[in-house]
Amino acid sequence: MELNFASVWEKIADLIPNNTALICGNQTKTWNEYDLIAAKLATGLTQAGLTTYSKAGLYLHNSNEYLEAQYAIFKIGGTPINVNYRYKSKELLYLLDNSDCEALFYQACYGDQINKIKHLLPKIKVWIEIEDGSESLVQECINYSTIIQTCDAMNRCKRPDDIVYMLYTGGTTGMPKGVMYNQAEFIQGMFKTLRGMGYELPSDLNNIDEYILNLSDKEALPVSLVGCPLMHGTGMWLGCFVPHNLGGAVVTIPGLGFDPGKIWHECSRSKVTNIVIVGDAFARPMLDALEVAERNNEPFDLDSLQQITSSGVMWSAEVKTGLLKHHDMRLMDTMGSTEGGMGASISTRDSTADTATFKLNPGMIVLRDNGDLAQPGSDETGLLGISGDVSMIPIGYYKDPVKSAETFKEFKGTRYSFPGDYAKIASDGSIILLGRGSNCINSAGEKIYPEEVEEALKQDPLILDCLVIGVLDDRFGQKIVAVVSTTGNQAIDEEVLLNNARGRLAGYKLPKIILFSEIIERAPNGKANYKWAKSFVDQKLG
């Protein structure tokens, strides 16, 4: 069995061509249609000059087109590059240049952002626009539908074993970093995840055809609803790769914005078996929607739903318990990052896991700052290390050997990933997650770095200095709070400062609260005094 995504999915398209592969609103695609569209798009990419190992960006909302374009990139032996659709032109330029993109699939509504940077990206050979009702603003672009209508399907081909899969994620410097994996090893890790979810896969993956056909005959193929963005690892890995590798369908909701009512309606309509979310930021509104529906005597039909899976941010025991009161299912809370999976907890009606507590994966370590291993039940804290025996350990960061060496290193002869998460081990072997050692803010699954927000705010002539921190938030996990001093200590409306910053920062990076101080305390060398900022915020907010 060839372990690259294109070959795995091509085999599935041949096995179960008439089964559903994609659902987005009223648009449903079978595996045969999915494969054919991707093959035509692959021809369009090769005609533009892309080859094996080329990189192509996906500047798209959740949609069938996102997954079709990604499949096409895999077909040519290329590497898809996830692009955060919230990025402004400066952030977009950095990512596309750093990743060496040679093509970009983008929503028509982002044409204005494209036009600001297009002339600065000579490596990009083709701009592929997906219609979304917006005016087409980019000259010399190619329409997505036109490629499908005019190109023949690319012939199947054998792909090299060393193709890299890559996901861009925020780095500790605040700039996005491409985390690289060997695609074959990554796919093996996806099959390990399926086993962890209860699928009894054959030990030899060459025998998986019979298993998939058996699931199809029993109408037991997974149907996965991606509640979070496909542009992030949680949505793509757990929401798409996991079900697709078993011949399952991926369901997305058209349009931007999270609507819990739409999630539950789509769950009922498409007979969803698994919903993928990011912690309380998604789960709490979903619980509220269930309670409103029950009070109105209009409960949702959740009979098909077997599991809700979350990763990346806190999912509280209180919210889990509330969801389980409405429906008997499994709640899988996974702990990890783009640099590696660390552990998981399973909650059912019989047993609900505590908040931020996870079962430690075998072969993992918690390494104390003094270089010793933390012992279970000792209350010792340290950095979590993930070994390749239990997780997909990245090759490294794209074009960043220094950070790669810091994060992916050996301990007593075994290679580990140390993404920066601090934890301790309870006496029963479970992980108690303490958080990142850096000042990274995690808000609804988005990584936000204080320095980037501070620099954007300080471009405002009204702001003299500022510090940014994250504070706990029931819905988002953390919310951004900025402490600012103004020029001349003049009184300024908070909304004015936020409006001034909107053109320099993606919306999710904007502070939720701005507090004013006559001075911003810093160390003598000018470094930020975040301890003071936290104390100031705690005093002001109580």
C-alpha positions as CSV (number, residue, x, y, z in Angstrom):
1,M,0.0,0.0,0.0
2,E,1.5,3.4,-1.1
3,L,1.4,5.6,2.0
4,N,0.6,9.0,0.5
5,F,-2.8,10.7,0.7
6,A,-3.4,10.7,-3.0
7,S,-2.8,7.0,-3.4
8,V,-4.8,6.1,-0.3
9,W,-7.8,8.1,-1.5
10,E,-7.5,6.9,-5.1
11,K,-7.8,3.4,-3.9
12,I,-10.9,4.3,-1.8
13,A,-12.5,6.0,-4.8
14,D,-12.1,2.8,-6.8
15,L,-13.4,0.7,-3.9
16,I,-16.5,2.7,-3.1
17,P,-17.0,5.1,-6.0
18,N,-20.7,5.9,-5.3
19,N,-20.4,6.5,-1.5
20,T,-20.5,10.0,-0.3
21,A,-17.1,11.7,0.3
22,L,-18.0,15.4,0.7
23,I,-21.1,17.4,2.0
24,C,-21.3,21.2,2.2
25,G,-24.7,22.7,2.3
26,N,-26.6,21.4,-0.8
27,Q,-23.4,20.2,-2.5
28,T,-22.7,16.5,-2.1
29,K,-19.9,14.7,-3.9
30,T,-19.3,11.0,-4.2
31,W,-15.8,9.5,-4.0
32,N,-15.8,9.1,-7.8
33,E,-16.8,12.8,-8.3
34,Y,-14.3,13.9,-5.7
35,D,-11.4,12.0,-7.4
36,L,-12.4,13.2,-10.9
37,I,-12.5,16.9,-9.8
38,A,-9.2,16.6,-8.0
39,A,-7.6,14.9,-11.1
40,K,-8.8,17.8,-13.3
41,L,-7.4,20.4,-10.9
42,A,-4.2,18.5,-10.8
43,T,-3.9,18.8,-14.6
44,G,-4.5,22.6,-14.2
45,L,-1.6,22.8,-11.7
46,T,0.8,20.8,-13.9
47,Q,-0.1,23.0,-16.9
48,A,0.8,26.0,-14.9
49,G,4.3,24.5,-14.2
50,L,3.9,22.9,-10.8
51,T,5.6,19.5,-10.3
52,T,6.4,16.9,-7.7
53,Y,7.4,18.7,-4.4
54,S,5.8,22.0,-5.5
55,K,3.8,23.9,-2.8
56,A,0.4,25.4,-3.3
57,G,-1.6,27.5,-0.8
58,L,-5.2,27.1,0.3
59,Y,-6.6,30.6,1.2
60,L,-10.1,29.2,1.6
61,H,-13.1,28.8,4.0
62,N,-14.4,25.5,5.0
63,S,-15.9,24.0,1.8
64,N,-15.8,21.1,-0.6
65,E,-13.5,23.2,-2.8
66,Y,-10.9,23.3,0.1
67,L,-10.7,19.5,0.1
68,E,-10.8,19.1,-3.6
69,A,-8.0,21.5,-4.1
70,Q,-5.9,19.8,-1.4
71,Y,-6.5,16.4,-3.0
72,A,-5.3,17.8,-6.3
73,I,-2.1,19.1,-4.7
74,F,-1.5,15.6,-3.2
75,K,-2.1,14.1,-6.6
76,I,0.8,15.9,-8.2
77,G,3.0,14.9,-5.3
78,G,2.9,18.4,-4.0
79,T,2.5,19.9,-0.5
80,P,-0.6,21.9,0.4
81,I,0.0,25.0,2.5
82,N,-2.8,26.1,4.9
83,V,-3.4,29.8,4.9
84,N,-5.3,31.5,7.7
85,Y,-8.1,33.4,5.9
86,R,-8.0,36.0,8.7
87,Y,-4.6,37.2,7.7
88,K,-4.1,40.7,6.4
89,S,-1.8,41.4,3.4
90,K,1.4,41.7,5.5
91,E,0.8,38.3,7.2
92,L,-0.3,36.7,4.0
93,L,2.8,37.9,2.2
94,Y,5.1,36.5,4.8
95,L,3.5,33.1,4.8
96,L,3.3,32.7,1.0
97,D,6.9,33.8,0.6
98,N,8.3,31.7,3.4
99,S,6.5,28.6,2.2
100,D,7.7,29.0,-1.4
101,C,4.2,28.7,-2.8
102,E,3.9,28.3,-6.5
103,A,0.1,28.4,-6.7
104,L,-2.7,29.8,-4.6
105,F,-6.4,28.8,-4.4
106,Y,-8.3,31.7,-2.9
107,Q,-11.8,32.9,-2.2
108,A,-12.9,35.7,-4.6
109,C,-13.8,37.8,-1.5
110,Y,-10.1,38.1,-0.7
111,G,-9.1,39.6,-4.1
112,D,-8.3,42.9,-2.5
113,Q,-5.7,41.3,-0.2
114,I,-4.2,39.4,-3.2
115,N,-3.9,42.6,-5.2
116,K,-1.9,44.3,-2.4
117,I,0.9,41.6,-2.5
118,K,0.6,39.9,-5.9
119,H,3.5,41.8,-7.4
120,L,5.7,40.8,-4.5
121,L,5.3,37.1,-5.1
122,P,7.0,36.2,-8.4
123,K,7.3,32.5,-7.4
124,I,3.5,32.1,-7.7
125,K,2.7,30.8,-11.2
126,V,-1.0,30.6,-11.0
127,W,-3.8,32.3,-9.0
128,I,-6.9,30.1,-8.9
129,E,-10.1,32.0,-7.8
130,I,-13.1,30.3,-6.3
131,E,-16.4,32.1,-6.9
132,D,-18.3,33.1,-3.8
133,G,-20.6,35.8,-5.1
134,S,-18.0,38.5,-4.7
135,E,-16.6,40.6,-7.6
136,S,-13.5,39.2,-9.2
137,L,-10.8,41.7,-8.6
138,V,-7.6,39.9,-9.5
139,Q,-6.3,40.2,-13.1
140,E,-4.8,37.2,-14.7
141,C,-6.4,34.7,-12.3
142,I,-7.9,31.4,-13.5
143,N,-11.4,30.5,-12.4
144,Y,-11.7,27.2,-10.4
145,S,-14.8,26.1,-12.3
146,T,-13.1,26.8,-15.7
147,I,-10.3,24.4,-14.8
148,I,-12.7,21.6,-14.0
149,Q,-14.7,22.3,-17.2
150,T,-11.7,22.5,-19.6
151,C,-9.0,20.2,-18.2
152,D,-8.8,16.4,-18.7
153,A,-8.2,14.3,-15.6
154,M,-4.6,13.7,-14.7
155,N,-3.5,10.1,-15.1
156,R,-2.7,8.2,-11.9
157,C,1.0,8.0,-11.1
158,K,3.4,6.6,-8.5
159,R,4.7,9.2,-6.1
160,P,8.1,9.4,-4.3
161,D,8.4,8.1,-0.7
162,D,10.0,11.3,0.6
163,I,7.1,13.7,0.0
164,V,6.7,16.1,2.9
165,Y,3.3,17.0,4.4
166,M,3.4,20.4,6.1
167,L,1.2,22.5,8.4
168,Y,1.8,26.1,9.2
169,T,1.4,27.0,12.8
170,G,2.4,29.9,15.0
171,G,6.0,29.8,16.3
172,T,7.4,31.2,19.5
173,T,8.8,34.2,17.6
174,G,5.2,35.1,16.6
175,M,5.8,34.3,12.9
176,P,4.1,31.2,11.4
177,K,6.3,28.1,11.0
178,G,5.9,25.2,8.6
179,V,6.0,22.0,10.6
180,M,7.2,19.2,8.3
181,Y,6.4,15.5,8.4
182,N,7.3,12.6,6.2
183,Q,3.9,11.9,4.6
184,A,4.1,8.1,4.9
185,E,4.9,8.3,8.6
186,F,2.2,10.9,9.1
187,I,-0.5,8.6,7.4
188,Q,0.6,5.7,9.7
189,G,0.0,8.1,12.6
190,M,-3.5,8.8,11.3
191,F,-4.3,5.1,11.2
192,K,-3.0,4.9,14.9
193,T,-5.5,7.6,15.7
194,L,-8.3,5.5,14.1
195,R,-7.3,2.6,16.3
196,G,-7.4,4.9,19.3
197,M,-11.0,5.8,18.4
198,G,-12.0,2.2,18.5
199,Y,-11.7,1.1,14.9
200,E,-10.3,-2.5,14.8
201,L,-8.1,-2.0,11.7
202,P,-6.1,-5.0,10.3
203,S,-2.5,-5.0,11.5
204,D,-1.3,-5.1,7.9
205,L,-2.7,-2.0,6.1
206,N,-2.4,-3.8,2.8
207,N,-5.6,-5.7,3.9
208,I,-7.6,-2.5,4.7
209,D,-9.7,-2.8,1.5
210,E,-11.8,-5.6,2.9
211,Y,-12.3,-3.6,6.2
212,I,-13.5,-0.5,4.3
213,L,-15.9,-2.6,2.1
214,N,-17.3,-4.3,5.3
215,L,-17.9,-0.9,6.9
216,S,-19.6,0.3,3.6
217,D,-21.8,-2.8,3.5
218,K,-22.9,-2.2,7.1
219,E,-23.4,1.5,6.4
220,A,-20.9,2.1,9.2
221,L,-18.5,4.4,7.4
222,P,-17.7,7.5,9.5
223,V,-19.4,10.8,8.7
224,S,-17.4,13.7,10.2
225,L,-18.7,17.2,10.7
226,V,-15.8,19.7,10.9
227,G,-17.0,22.4,13.3
228,C,-13.7,24.3,13.4
229,P,-11.6,25.7,10.5
230,L,-10.0,23.2,8.1
231,M,-7.0,25.6,7.9
232,H,-6.0,24.4,11.4
233,G,-4.6,21.0,12.4
234,T,-7.5,19.9,14.5
235,G,-10.1,20.5,11.7
236,M,-8.0,19.0,9.0
237,W,-6.4,16.1,10.8
238,L,-9.2,14.9,13.0
239,G,-12.1,16.2,10.9
240,C,-10.8,15.2,7.4
241,F,-7.8,12.9,7.3
242,V,-9.1,10.5,10.0
243,P,-12.5,9.7,8.3
244,H,-11.2,10.0,4.7
245,N,-8.6,7.3,5.3
246,L,-11.4,4.9,6.1
247,G,-13.6,6.0,3.1
248,G,-15.7,8.3,5.3
249,A,-17.4,11.5,4.4
250,V,-16.4,15.0,5.5
251,V,-19.2,17.5,6.3
252,T,-18.5,21.3,6.3
253,I,-20.9,24.2,6.9
254,P,-20.8,27.0,4.2
255,G,-20.1,30.5,5.3
256,L,-18.0,32.1,8.0
257,G,-18.8,32.2,11.7
258,F,-19.6,29.5,14.2
259,D,-23.3,28.8,14.6
260,P,-24.1,26.0,17.1
261,G,-27.6,25.7,15.8
262,K,-26.3,25.0,12.3
263,I,-23.9,22.4,13.7
264,W,-26.8,20.4,15.4
265,H,-29.1,20.8,12.3
266,E,-26.4,19.5,10.0
267,C,-25.7,16.7,12.4
268,S,-29.3,15.6,12.1
269,R,-29.6,16.2,8.4
270,S,-26.4,14.4,7.3
271,K,-26.5,11.6,9.9
272,V,-23.1,12.7,11.4
273,T,-21.2,10.2,13.5
274,N,-18.5,12.5,14.8
275,I,-18.2,16.2,15.3
276,V,-14.8,17.9,15.6
277,I,-14.5,21.1,17.7
278,V,-11.9,23.1,19.7
279,G,-12.8,23.0,23.4
280,D,-15.2,25.2,25.3
281,A,-15.2,28.0,22.8
282,F,-17.3,25.6,20.6
283,A,-18.7,23.2,23.2
284,R,-20.3,25.8,25.5
285,P,-22.4,27.5,22.8
286,M,-23.4,24.0,21.5
287,L,-24.6,23.0,25.0
288,D,-26.6,26.3,25.2
289,A,-28.2,25.5,21.9
290,L,-29.2,22.1,23.0
291,E,-30.8,23.5,26.2
292,V,-32.7,26.2,24.3
293,A,-34.0,23.5,21.9
294,E,-35.1,21.3,24.8
295,R,-36.9,24.2,26.5
296,N,-38.7,25.0,23.3
297,N,-39.7,21.3,23.0
298,E,-37.8,21.1,19.7
299,P,-34.9,18.8,20.5
300,F,-32.4,17.9,17.8
301,D,-32.2,14.4,16.4
302,L,-28.8,13.2,17.5
303,D,-29.3,9.4,17.1
304,S,-26.4,9.0,14.6
305,L,-23.9,10.9,16.7
306,Q,-21.3,8.6,18.4
307,Q,-18.6,11.0,19.4
308,I,-17.5,14.6,19.7
309,T,-13.7,15.1,19.4
310,S,-11.8,18.2,20.6
311,S,-8.2,19.2,20.6
312,G,-6.1,22.3,21.2
313,V,-7.8,24.1,24.0
314,M,-9.5,23.5,27.4
315,W,-12.7,21.5,27.4
316,S,-14.1,21.7,30.9
317,A,-15.7,18.8,32.8
318,E,-18.7,20.9,33.5
319,V,-19.5,21.4,29.8
320,K,-18.8,17.7,29.0
321,T,-21.2,16.7,31.7
322,G,-23.9,19.0,30.3
323,L,-23.5,17.6,26.8
324,L,-23.7,14.0,28.0
325,K,-27.0,14.8,29.7
326,H,-28.5,15.5,26.3
327,H,-27.0,12.6,24.4
328,D,-25.3,9.3,25.3
329,M,-22.0,9.4,23.4
330,R,-18.2,9.5,23.8
331,L,-16.4,12.8,24.3
332,M,-12.7,12.5,23.2
333,D,-10.5,15.3,24.5
334,T,-7.1,15.1,22.9
335,M,-4.0,17.0,24.0
336,G,-1.4,18.0,21.5
337,S,0.0,20.5,19.1
338,T,1.2,20.5,15.5
339,E,4.5,19.2,16.8
340,G,2.9,16.0,18.2
341,G,0.0,14.4,20.1
342,M,0.5,13.8,23.8
343,G,-2.5,12.2,25.3
344,A,-6.3,11.9,25.4
345,S,-9.2,11.5,27.8
346,I,-12.5,9.8,27.1
347,S,-15.7,11.0,28.8
348,T,-19.0,9.1,28.9
349,R,-22.1,9.1,31.0
350,D,-20.4,6.6,33.3
351,S,-17.2,8.6,33.7
352,T,-16.3,12.2,33.0
353,A,-12.6,13.2,32.9
354,D,-11.5,16.2,34.9
355,T,-10.7,19.4,33.1
356,A,-7.2,19.5,31.6
357,T,-6.4,15.9,32.7
358,F,-5.2,13.4,30.2
359,K,-4.0,9.8,30.1
360,L,-0.3,9.9,29.3
361,N,0.6,8.2,26.1
362,P,3.1,5.3,26.4
363,G,6.7,6.3,25.7
364,M,6.2,9.9,26.6
365,I,8.2,11.8,29.2
366,V,7.9,14.9,31.4
367,L,11.4,16.4,31.6
368,R,12.2,18.7,34.5
369,D,14.2,21.8,33.9
370,N,17.2,20.2,35.7
371,G,17.2,17.4,33.1
372,D,15.6,14.7,35.3
373,L,12.4,12.9,34.6
374,A,9.3,14.0,36.6
375,Q,7.9,11.1,38.6
376,P,4.1,10.3,38.8
377,G,2.5,11.7,41.9
378,S,5.5,13.8,42.8
379,D,4.0,17.2,41.9
380,E,7.2,17.8,39.9
381,T,6.6,19.9,36.7
382,G,8.4,19.8,33.4
383,L,8.3,19.9,29.6
384,L,6.3,17.2,27.8
385,G,8.3,15.1,25.4
386,I,6.7,13.1,22.7
387,S,8.5,10.1,21.2
388,G,8.1,8.8,17.6
389,D,6.9,5.5,19.0
390,V,3.6,6.9,19.9
391,S,3.1,10.0,17.7
392,M,4.0,11.6,14.4
393,I,7.3,13.4,15.2
394,P,8.0,16.1,12.6
395,I,11.1,16.2,10.5
396,G,11.5,19.8,11.6
397,Y,10.5,23.4,10.9
398,Y,10.7,24.5,7.3
399,K,13.7,26.7,6.7
400,D,14.4,27.1,10.4
401,P,17.2,24.7,11.5
402,V,17.8,26.5,14.8
403,K,14.2,26.2,16.1
404,S,14.1,22.6,14.8
405,A,17.1,21.7,16.9
406,E,15.6,23.3,20.0
407,T,12.2,21.5,19.6
408,F,13.1,18.1,18.2
409,K,16.0,16.5,20.1
410,E,17.2,13.3,21.7
411,F,16.9,12.2,25.3
412,K,18.9,9.1,26.2
413,G,19.1,7.9,22.6
414,T,15.4,8.5,21.7
415,R,14.2,11.4,19.5
416,Y,11.5,13.5,21.1
417,S,9.4,16.6,20.3
418,F,9.3,19.2,23.0
419,P,6.6,21.7,21.8
420,G,6.8,23.8,25.0
421,D,3.9,22.4,27.1
422,Y,4.5,22.2,30.8
423,A,2.8,19.5,32.8
424,K,3.0,17.2,35.8
425,I,2.1,13.5,36.2
426,A,-0.6,12.4,38.6
427,S,-0.1,9.2,40.6
428,D,-2.3,7.3,38.1
429,G,-0.2,8.3,35.2
430,S,-2.5,10.9,33.8
431,I,-1.2,14.3,32.5
432,I,-2.2,17.5,34.3
433,L,-1.6,20.2,31.7
434,L,-0.2,23.4,33.1
435,G,0.2,25.4,29.9
436,R,2.9,26.8,27.6
437,G,6.1,28.0,29.1
438,S,6.1,31.1,26.8
439,N,3.7,33.9,26.9
440,C,1.7,32.5,23.9
441,I,-2.0,33.2,24.2
442,N,-4.4,30.5,23.1
443,S,-7.8,32.0,22.3
444,A,-10.4,29.6,20.8
445,G,-7.6,27.4,19.4
446,E,-5.8,30.4,17.7
447,K,-2.2,31.0,18.8
448,I,-1.6,34.7,19.5
449,Y,1.7,36.2,20.4
450,P,1.8,39.3,22.6
451,E,4.8,40.9,20.8
452,E,2.9,40.9,17.5
453,V,-0.2,42.6,18.9
454,E,1.9,45.1,20.9
455,E,3.9,46.1,17.8
456,A,0.7,46.6,15.8
457,L,-0.9,48.7,18.5
458,K,2.2,50.8,19.0
459,Q,2.0,51.9,15.3
460,D,-0.9,54.0,16.4
461,P,0.4,57.6,17.1
462,L,-2.0,57.8,20.0
463,I,-0.3,54.9,21.9
464,L,3.0,55.5,23.6
465,D,3.6,51.9,24.9
466,C,1.7,48.8,25.7
467,L,1.9,45.2,26.9
468,V,-0.5,42.4,26.0
469,I,-1.4,39.3,28.1
470,G,-4.0,36.6,28.0
471,V,-6.6,36.2,30.8
472,L,-8.8,33.2,31.5
473,D,-12.1,33.2,29.6
474,D,-15.0,30.7,30.0
475,R,-15.7,30.6,26.3
476,F,-12.4,31.2,24.5
477,G,-10.0,29.7,27.0
478,Q,-8.1,33.0,27.0
479,K,-8.9,36.5,25.9
480,I,-6.5,39.2,24.9
481,V,-6.1,42.2,27.2
482,A,-3.9,45.2,26.4
483,V,-2.5,47.6,28.9
484,V,-1.6,50.9,27.1
485,S,-0.2,54.3,27.9
486,T,-1.1,57.1,25.6
487,T,0.8,60.1,24.3
488,G,0.4,62.9,26.7
489,N,-1.7,60.6,28.9
490,Q,-4.7,61.8,27.0
491,A,-8.0,60.1,27.5
492,I,-9.0,58.1,24.4
493,D,-12.0,55.9,23.7
494,E,-11.1,52.2,23.7
495,E,-13.1,51.7,20.5
496,V,-11.1,54.3,18.6
497,L,-7.8,52.4,19.4
498,L,-9.4,49.1,18.3
499,N,-10.7,50.6,15.0
500,N,-7.2,52.0,14.3
501,A,-5.7,48.6,14.7
502,R,-8.2,46.6,12.6
503,G,-6.2,47.3,9.4
504,R,-3.0,46.0,10.9
505,L,-4.2,42.8,12.7
506,A,-6.4,39.9,11.9
507,G,-9.7,40.3,13.9
508,Y,-9.0,37.5,16.3
509,K,-5.8,39.1,17.4
510,L,-7.5,42.3,18.5
511,P,-7.7,42.9,22.3
512,K,-11.0,42.1,23.9
513,I,-10.3,44.7,26.6
514,I,-7.9,47.8,26.6
515,L,-6.9,49.2,30.0
516,F,-5.1,52.4,30.5
517,S,-2.0,53.1,32.6
518,E,0.1,56.3,33.0
519,I,3.3,54.2,32.6
520,I,4.1,50.7,31.2
521,E,6.6,49.1,33.5
522,R,9.6,47.4,31.8
523,A,12.9,45.9,33.0
524,P,16.0,48.2,32.9
525,N,17.0,46.5,29.6
526,G,13.7,47.4,28.1
527,K,12.3,43.9,28.1
528,A,8.6,43.5,28.8
529,N,7.5,43.1,32.4
530,Y,4.6,40.7,31.9
531,K,4.4,40.0,35.7
532,W,3.6,43.6,36.3
533,A,1.0,43.6,33.4
534,K,-0.7,40.6,34.8
535,S,-0.9,42.2,38.3
536,F,-2.2,45.4,36.8
537,V,-4.9,43.6,34.9
538,D,-5.9,41.4,37.8
539,Q,-6.3,44.6,40.0
540,K,-8.4,46.4,37.4
541,L,-10.6,43.5,36.4
542,G,-10.9,42.0,39.9
